Protein backbone atom coordinates (compact mmCIF):
# COMPACT_ATOMS: atom_id res chain seq x y z
CA UNK A 1 0.00 0.00 0.00
CA UNK A 2 1.09 3.53 -0.66
CA UNK A 3 2.34 5.32 2.49
CA UNK A 4 0.92 2.51 4.68
CA UNK A 5 -2.58 3.78 3.93
CA UNK A 6 -5.58 2.24 5.65
CA UNK A 7 -7.73 2.87 2.59
CA UNK A 8 -11.39 3.76 2.98
CA UNK A 9 -11.30 3.69 6.77
CA UNK A 10 -8.65 6.38 6.86
CA UNK A 11 -10.44 8.40 4.18
CA UNK A 12 -13.65 8.30 6.21
CA UNK A 13 -11.81 9.55 9.33
CA UNK A 14 -10.20 12.32 7.26
CA UNK A 15 -13.57 13.45 5.93
CA UNK A 16 -15.19 13.31 9.38
CA UNK A 17 -12.44 15.46 10.88
CA UNK A 18 -12.85 18.04 8.12
CA UNK A 19 -16.62 18.10 8.56
CA UNK A 20 -16.12 18.67 12.29
CA UNK A 21 -13.59 21.44 11.61
CA UNK A 22 -15.94 23.05 9.10
CA UNK A 23 -18.84 23.10 11.56
CA UNK A 24 -16.68 24.54 14.36
CA UNK A 25 -15.24 27.13 11.98
CA UNK A 26 -18.69 28.24 10.80
CA UNK A 27 -19.93 28.48 14.40
CA UNK A 28 -16.92 30.54 15.54
CA UNK A 29 -17.14 32.74 12.46
CA UNK A 30 -20.79 33.45 13.21
CA UNK A 31 -19.83 34.39 16.79
CA UNK A 32 -17.18 36.80 15.50
CA UNK A 33 -19.56 38.33 12.96
CA UNK A 34 -22.16 38.82 15.71
CA UNK A 35 -19.44 40.50 17.80
CA UNK A 36 -18.98 43.03 14.99
CA UNK A 37 -16.12 41.71 12.87
CA UNK A 38 -16.45 41.39 9.13
CA UNK A 39 -16.57 37.90 7.66
CA UNK A 40 -13.11 38.37 6.10
CA UNK A 41 -11.52 39.60 9.31
CA UNK A 42 -13.25 36.86 11.31
CA UNK A 43 -11.90 34.24 8.91
CA UNK A 44 -8.44 35.74 9.19
CA UNK A 45 -8.62 35.65 12.99
CA UNK A 46 -9.73 32.01 12.95
CA UNK A 47 -6.82 30.75 10.82
CA UNK A 48 -4.31 30.56 13.71
CA UNK A 49 -7.01 29.02 15.90
CA UNK A 50 -8.30 26.36 13.51
CA UNK A 51 -5.00 25.31 11.94
CA UNK A 52 -3.51 23.82 15.14
CA UNK A 53 -6.83 22.17 16.00
CA UNK A 54 -6.93 20.61 12.53
CA UNK A 55 -3.33 19.46 12.79
CA UNK A 56 -3.93 17.93 16.22
CA UNK A 57 -7.09 16.11 15.14
CA UNK A 58 -5.58 14.81 11.91
CA UNK A 59 -2.41 13.54 13.59
CA UNK A 60 -4.23 11.98 16.55
CA UNK A 61 -7.34 10.64 14.84
CA UNK A 62 -6.80 10.23 11.11
CA UNK A 63 -3.12 9.35 10.79
CA UNK A 64 -2.45 7.85 14.22
CA UNK A 65 -1.31 4.50 12.77
CA UNK A 66 1.11 6.25 10.40
CA UNK A 67 3.01 8.05 13.16
Jmol script that loads the backbone (N, CA, C; Angstrom):
load data "model"
ATOM      1  N   UNK A   1       0.827  -1.178   0.000  1.00  0.00           N
ATOM      2  CA  UNK A   1       0.000   0.000   0.000  1.00  0.00           C
ATOM      3  C   UNK A   1       0.878   1.250   0.000  1.00  0.00           C
ATOM      4  N   UNK A   2       0.361   2.281  -0.585  1.00  0.00           N
ATOM      5  CA  UNK A   2       1.093   3.534  -0.661  1.00  0.00           C
ATOM      6  C   UNK A   2       1.054   4.224   0.699  1.00  0.00           C
ATOM      7  N   UNK A   3       2.214   4.592   1.227  1.00  0.00           N
ATOM      8  CA  UNK A   3       2.343   5.320   2.490  1.00  0.00           C
ATOM      9  C   UNK A   3       1.640   4.614   3.647  1.00  0.00           C
ATOM     10  N   UNK A   4       1.596   3.293   3.629  1.00  0.00           N
ATOM     11  CA  UNK A   4       0.924   2.514   4.679  1.00  0.00           C
ATOM     12  C   UNK A   4      -0.513   2.972   4.909  1.00  0.00           C
ATOM     13  N   UNK A   5      -1.214   3.263   3.858  1.00  0.00           N
ATOM     14  CA  UNK A   5      -2.579   3.780   3.929  1.00  0.00           C
ATOM     15  C   UNK A   5      -3.537   2.710   4.434  1.00  0.00           C
ATOM     16  N   UNK A   6      -4.542   3.148   5.164  1.00  0.00           N
ATOM     17  CA  UNK A   6      -5.578   2.244   5.647  1.00  0.00           C
ATOM     18  C   UNK A   6      -6.788   2.233   4.721  1.00  0.00           C
ATOM     19  N   UNK A   7      -6.676   2.890   3.595  1.00  0.00           N
ATOM     20  CA  UNK A   7      -7.732   2.867   2.592  1.00  0.00           C
ATOM     21  C   UNK A   7      -8.959   3.662   2.984  1.00  0.00           C
ATOM     22  N   UNK A   8     -10.123   3.057   2.772  1.00  0.00           N
ATOM     23  CA  UNK A   8     -11.391   3.757   2.975  1.00  0.00           C
ATOM     24  C   UNK A   8     -11.612   4.154   4.429  1.00  0.00           C
ATOM     25  N   UNK A   9     -11.127   3.366   5.354  1.00  0.00           N
ATOM     26  CA  UNK A   9     -11.298   3.690   6.772  1.00  0.00           C
ATOM     27  C   UNK A   9     -10.593   5.002   7.109  1.00  0.00           C
ATOM     28  N   UNK A  10      -9.399   5.155   6.612  1.00  0.00           N
ATOM     29  CA  UNK A  10      -8.650   6.385   6.858  1.00  0.00           C
ATOM     30  C   UNK A  10      -9.282   7.564   6.125  1.00  0.00           C
ATOM     31  N   UNK A  11      -9.765   7.345   4.933  1.00  0.00           N
ATOM     32  CA  UNK A  11     -10.437   8.400   4.178  1.00  0.00           C
ATOM     33  C   UNK A  11     -11.689   8.867   4.912  1.00  0.00           C
ATOM     34  N   UNK A  12     -12.450   7.939   5.464  1.00  0.00           N
ATOM     35  CA  UNK A  12     -13.645   8.302   6.212  1.00  0.00           C
ATOM     36  C   UNK A  12     -13.286   9.150   7.436  1.00  0.00           C
ATOM     37  N   UNK A  13     -12.241   8.766   8.165  1.00  0.00           N
ATOM     38  CA  UNK A  13     -11.814   9.554   9.326  1.00  0.00           C
ATOM     39  C   UNK A  13     -11.361  10.942   8.895  1.00  0.00           C
ATOM     40  N   UNK A  14     -10.647  11.032   7.780  1.00  0.00           N
ATOM     41  CA  UNK A  14     -10.196  12.319   7.256  1.00  0.00           C
ATOM     42  C   UNK A  14     -11.390  13.225   6.955  1.00  0.00           C
ATOM     43  N   UNK A  15     -12.383  12.685   6.287  1.00  0.00           N
ATOM     44  CA  UNK A  15     -13.572  13.450   5.932  1.00  0.00           C
ATOM     45  C   UNK A  15     -14.338  13.870   7.179  1.00  0.00           C
ATOM     46  N   UNK A  16     -14.474  12.972   8.147  1.00  0.00           N
ATOM     47  CA  UNK A  16     -15.186  13.307   9.376  1.00  0.00           C
ATOM     48  C   UNK A  16     -14.491  14.420  10.154  1.00  0.00           C
ATOM     49  N   UNK A  17     -13.173  14.394  10.195  1.00  0.00           N
ATOM     50  CA  UNK A  17     -12.437  15.459  10.876  1.00  0.00           C
ATOM     51  C   UNK A  17     -12.669  16.785  10.164  1.00  0.00           C
ATOM     52  N   UNK A  18     -12.639  16.787   8.849  1.00  0.00           N
ATOM     53  CA  UNK A  18     -12.848  18.042   8.124  1.00  0.00           C
ATOM     54  C   UNK A  18     -14.274  18.557   8.252  1.00  0.00           C
ATOM     55  N   UNK A  19     -15.246  17.666   8.321  1.00  0.00           N
ATOM     56  CA  UNK A  19     -16.625  18.105   8.557  1.00  0.00           C
ATOM     57  C   UNK A  19     -16.730  18.743   9.941  1.00  0.00           C
ATOM     58  N   UNK A  20     -16.130  18.113  10.938  1.00  0.00           N
ATOM     59  CA  UNK A  20     -16.117  18.666  12.292  1.00  0.00           C
ATOM     60  C   UNK A  20     -15.451  20.038  12.308  1.00  0.00           C
ATOM     61  N   UNK A  21     -14.295  20.165  11.665  1.00  0.00           N
ATOM     62  CA  UNK A  21     -13.594  21.445  11.607  1.00  0.00           C
ATOM     63  C   UNK A  21     -14.428  22.507  10.899  1.00  0.00           C
ATOM     64  N   UNK A  22     -15.099  22.119   9.852  1.00  0.00           N
ATOM     65  CA  UNK A  22     -15.941  23.052   9.103  1.00  0.00           C
ATOM     66  C   UNK A  22     -17.065  23.591   9.988  1.00  0.00           C
ATOM     67  N   UNK A  23     -17.737  22.691  10.707  1.00  0.00           N
ATOM     68  CA  UNK A  23     -18.845  23.100  11.564  1.00  0.00           C
ATOM     69  C   UNK A  23     -18.354  24.031  12.672  1.00  0.00           C
ATOM     70  N   UNK A  24     -17.241  23.688  13.309  1.00  0.00           N
ATOM     71  CA  UNK A  24     -16.680  24.541  14.362  1.00  0.00           C
ATOM     72  C   UNK A  24     -16.275  25.898  13.790  1.00  0.00           C
ATOM     73  N   UNK A  25     -15.666  25.897  12.621  1.00  0.00           N
ATOM     74  CA  UNK A  25     -15.240  27.134  11.983  1.00  0.00           C
ATOM     75  C   UNK A  25     -16.440  28.032  11.668  1.00  0.00           C
ATOM     76  N   UNK A  26     -17.493  27.468  11.122  1.00  0.00           N
ATOM     77  CA  UNK A  26     -18.690  28.242  10.802  1.00  0.00           C
ATOM     78  C   UNK A  26     -19.302  28.814  12.079  1.00  0.00           C
ATOM     79  N   UNK A  27     -19.372  28.005  13.137  1.00  0.00           N
ATOM     80  CA  UNK A  27     -19.927  28.478  14.404  1.00  0.00           C
ATOM     81  C   UNK A  27     -19.110  29.646  14.956  1.00  0.00           C
ATOM     82  N   UNK A  28     -17.780  29.476  15.005  1.00  0.00           N
ATOM     83  CA  UNK A  28     -16.924  30.537  15.538  1.00  0.00           C
ATOM     84  C   UNK A  28     -16.962  31.783  14.662  1.00  0.00           C
ATOM     85  N   UNK A  29     -17.043  31.593  13.358  1.00  0.00           N
ATOM     86  CA  UNK A  29     -17.142  32.737  12.457  1.00  0.00           C
ATOM     87  C   UNK A  29     -18.435  33.508  12.702  1.00  0.00           C
ATOM     88  N   UNK A  30     -19.512  32.792  12.918  1.00  0.00           N
ATOM     89  CA  UNK A  30     -20.790  33.447  13.210  1.00  0.00           C
ATOM     90  C   UNK A  30     -20.703  34.232  14.525  1.00  0.00           C
ATOM     91  N   UNK A  31     -20.014  33.679  15.518  1.00  0.00           N
ATOM     92  CA  UNK A  31     -19.828  34.391  16.786  1.00  0.00           C
ATOM     93  C   UNK A  31     -19.043  35.680  16.561  1.00  0.00           C
ATOM     94  N   UNK A  32     -17.992  35.613  15.766  1.00  0.00           N
ATOM     95  CA  UNK A  32     -17.179  36.801  15.503  1.00  0.00           C
ATOM     96  C   UNK A  32     -17.948  37.846  14.692  1.00  0.00           C
ATOM     97  N   UNK A  33     -18.750  37.393  13.751  1.00  0.00           N
ATOM     98  CA  UNK A  33     -19.561  38.331  12.963  1.00  0.00           C
ATOM     99  C   UNK A  33     -20.588  39.014  13.865  1.00  0.00           C
ATOM    100  N   UNK A  34     -21.195  38.250  14.758  1.00  0.00           N
ATOM    101  CA  UNK A  34     -22.156  38.816  15.710  1.00  0.00           C
ATOM    102  C   UNK A  34     -21.476  39.827  16.634  1.00  0.00           C
ATOM    103  N   UNK A  35     -20.197  39.584  16.941  1.00  0.00           N
ATOM    104  CA  UNK A  35     -19.443  40.503  17.796  1.00  0.00           C
ATOM    105  C   UNK A  35     -19.024  41.768  17.050  1.00  0.00           C
ATOM    106  N   UNK A  36     -19.253  41.817  15.739  1.00  0.00           N
ATOM    107  CA  UNK A  36     -18.979  43.035  14.995  1.00  0.00           C
ATOM    108  C   UNK A  36     -17.851  42.959  13.986  1.00  0.00           C
ATOM    109  N   UNK A  37     -17.183  41.832  13.864  1.00  0.00           N
ATOM    110  CA  UNK A  37     -16.121  41.706  12.869  1.00  0.00           C
ATOM    111  C   UNK A  37     -16.716  41.392  11.506  1.00  0.00           C
ATOM    112  N   UNK A  38     -16.007  41.770  10.469  1.00  0.00           N
ATOM    113  CA  UNK A  38     -16.450  41.391   9.127  1.00  0.00           C
ATOM    114  C   UNK A  38     -16.145  39.904   8.926  1.00  0.00           C
ATOM    115  N   UNK A  39     -16.787  39.317   7.933  1.00  0.00           N
ATOM    116  CA  UNK A  39     -16.568  37.897   7.657  1.00  0.00           C
ATOM    117  C   UNK A  39     -15.115  37.638   7.273  1.00  0.00           C
ATOM    118  N   UNK A  40     -14.507  38.550   6.519  1.00  0.00           N
ATOM    119  CA  UNK A  40     -13.114  38.374   6.101  1.00  0.00           C
ATOM    120  C   UNK A  40     -12.171  38.463   7.292  1.00  0.00           C
ATOM    121  N   UNK A  41     -12.374  39.444   8.145  1.00  0.00           N
ATOM    122  CA  UNK A  41     -11.516  39.596   9.313  1.00  0.00           C
ATOM    123  C   UNK A  41     -11.725  38.436  10.286  1.00  0.00           C
ATOM    124  N   UNK A  42     -12.966  38.010  10.454  1.00  0.00           N
ATOM    125  CA  UNK A  42     -13.245  36.859  11.307  1.00  0.00           C
ATOM    126  C   UNK A  42     -12.556  35.605  10.802  1.00  0.00           C
ATOM    127  N   UNK A  43     -12.592  35.388   9.492  1.00  0.00           N
ATOM    128  CA  UNK A  43     -11.898  34.239   8.909  1.00  0.00           C
ATOM    129  C   UNK A  43     -10.401  34.322   9.110  1.00  0.00           C
ATOM    130  N   UNK A  44      -9.874  35.533   8.986  1.00  0.00           N
ATOM    131  CA  UNK A  44      -8.438  35.743   9.193  1.00  0.00           C
ATOM    132  C   UNK A  44      -8.048  35.454  10.640  1.00  0.00           C
ATOM    133  N   UNK A  45      -8.884  35.884  11.568  1.00  0.00           N
ATOM    134  CA  UNK A  45      -8.622  35.650  12.991  1.00  0.00           C
ATOM    135  C   UNK A  45      -8.689  34.159  13.318  1.00  0.00           C
ATOM    136  N   UNK A  46      -9.553  33.428  12.650  1.00  0.00           N
ATOM    137  CA  UNK A  46      -9.731  32.009  12.948  1.00  0.00           C
ATOM    138  C   UNK A  46      -8.635  31.115  12.374  1.00  0.00           C
ATOM    139  N   UNK A  47      -7.877  31.593  11.416  1.00  0.00           N
ATOM    140  CA  UNK A  47      -6.823  30.755  10.824  1.00  0.00           C
ATOM    141  C   UNK A  47      -5.847  30.236  11.873  1.00  0.00           C
ATOM    142  N   UNK A  48      -5.257  31.102  12.719  1.00  0.00           N
ATOM    143  CA  UNK A  48      -4.310  30.562  13.705  1.00  0.00           C
ATOM    144  C   UNK A  48      -4.980  29.747  14.818  1.00  0.00           C
ATOM    145  N   UNK A  49      -6.295  29.829  14.918  1.00  0.00           N
ATOM    146  CA  UNK A  49      -7.014  29.020  15.902  1.00  0.00           C
ATOM    147  C   UNK A  49      -7.325  27.638  15.321  1.00  0.00           C
ATOM    148  N   UNK A  50      -7.841  27.615  14.109  1.00  0.00           N
ATOM    149  CA  UNK A  50      -8.300  26.363  13.509  1.00  0.00           C
ATOM    150  C   UNK A  50      -7.166  25.494  12.968  1.00  0.00           C
ATOM    151  N   UNK A  51      -6.094  26.096  12.504  1.00  0.00           N
ATOM    152  CA  UNK A  51      -4.996  25.305  11.940  1.00  0.00           C
ATOM    153  C   UNK A  51      -4.383  24.343  12.960  1.00  0.00           C
ATOM    154  N   UNK A  52      -4.049  24.782  14.171  1.00  0.00           N
ATOM    155  CA  UNK A  52      -3.509  23.819  15.140  1.00  0.00           C
ATOM    156  C   UNK A  52      -4.522  22.759  15.573  1.00  0.00           C
ATOM    157  N   UNK A  53      -5.800  23.153  15.650  1.00  0.00           N
ATOM    158  CA  UNK A  53      -6.831  22.174  15.995  1.00  0.00           C
ATOM    159  C   UNK A  53      -6.914  21.107  14.902  1.00  0.00           C
ATOM    160  N   UNK A  54      -6.900  21.551  13.654  1.00  0.00           N
ATOM    161  CA  UNK A  54      -6.931  20.612  12.531  1.00  0.00           C
ATOM    162  C   UNK A  54      -5.720  19.702  12.514  1.00  0.00           C
ATOM    163  N   UNK A  55      -4.549  20.273  12.768  1.00  0.00           N
ATOM    164  CA  UNK A  55      -3.328  19.465  12.795  1.00  0.00           C
ATOM    165  C   UNK A  55      -3.408  18.417  13.902  1.00  0.00           C
ATOM    166  N   UNK A  56      -3.832  18.843  15.092  1.00  0.00           N
ATOM    167  CA  UNK A  56      -3.928  17.929  16.220  1.00  0.00           C
ATOM    168  C   UNK A  56      -4.902  16.792  15.924  1.00  0.00           C
ATOM    169  N   UNK A  57      -6.091  17.136  15.421  1.00  0.00           N
ATOM    170  CA  UNK A  57      -7.091  16.110  15.143  1.00  0.00           C
ATOM    171  C   UNK A  57      -6.642  15.151  14.039  1.00  0.00           C
ATOM    172  N   UNK A  58      -6.030  15.690  12.994  1.00  0.00           N
ATOM    173  CA  UNK A  58      -5.581  14.811  11.906  1.00  0.00           C
ATOM    174  C   UNK A  58      -4.460  13.883  12.358  1.00  0.00           C
ATOM    175  N   UNK A  59      -3.518  14.406  13.161  1.00  0.00           N
ATOM    176  CA  UNK A  59      -2.413  13.540  13.591  1.00  0.00           C
ATOM    177  C   UNK A  59      -2.855  12.519  14.630  1.00  0.00           C
ATOM    178  N   UNK A  60      -3.798  12.886  15.486  1.00  0.00           N
ATOM    179  CA  UNK A  60      -4.228  11.975  16.554  1.00  0.00           C
ATOM    180  C   UNK A  60      -5.342  11.031  16.134  1.00  0.00           C
ATOM    181  N   UNK A  61      -6.179  11.452  15.205  1.00  0.00           N
ATOM    182  CA  UNK A  61      -7.338  10.645  14.844  1.00  0.00           C
ATOM    183  C   UNK A  61      -7.202   9.987  13.469  1.00  0.00           C
ATOM    184  N   UNK A  62      -6.831  10.757  12.477  1.00  0.00           N
ATOM    185  CA  UNK A  62      -6.799  10.228  11.114  1.00  0.00           C
ATOM    186  C   UNK A  62      -5.533   9.428  10.832  1.00  0.00           C
ATOM    187  N   UNK A  63      -4.378   9.978  11.166  1.00  0.00           N
ATOM    188  CA  UNK A  63      -3.123   9.353  10.789  1.00  0.00           C
ATOM    189  C   UNK A  63      -2.398   8.731  11.978  1.00  0.00           C
ATOM    190  N   UNK A  64      -3.111   8.350  13.028  1.00  0.00           N
ATOM    191  CA  UNK A  64      -2.454   7.854  14.224  1.00  0.00           C
ATOM    192  C   UNK A  64      -1.657   6.568  13.989  1.00  0.00           C
ATOM    193  N   UNK A  65      -2.058   5.714  13.051  1.00  0.00           N
ATOM    194  CA  UNK A  65      -1.312   4.496  12.767  1.00  0.00           C
ATOM    195  C   UNK A  65      -0.048   4.770  11.952  1.00  0.00           C
ATOM    196  N   UNK A  66      -0.039   5.924  11.252  1.00  0.00           N
ATOM    197  CA  UNK A  66       1.108   6.248  10.397  1.00  0.00           C
ATOM    198  C   UNK A  66       2.257   6.854  11.184  1.00  0.00           C
ATOM    199  N   UNK A  67       1.980   7.344  12.397  1.00  0.00           N
ATOM    200  CA  UNK A  67       3.014   8.052  13.162  1.00  0.00           C
ATOM    201  C   UNK A  67       3.656   7.120  14.164  1.00  0.00           C
TER     202      UNK A  67
END
end "model"
wireframe off; spacefill off
backbone 0.3
color backbone group
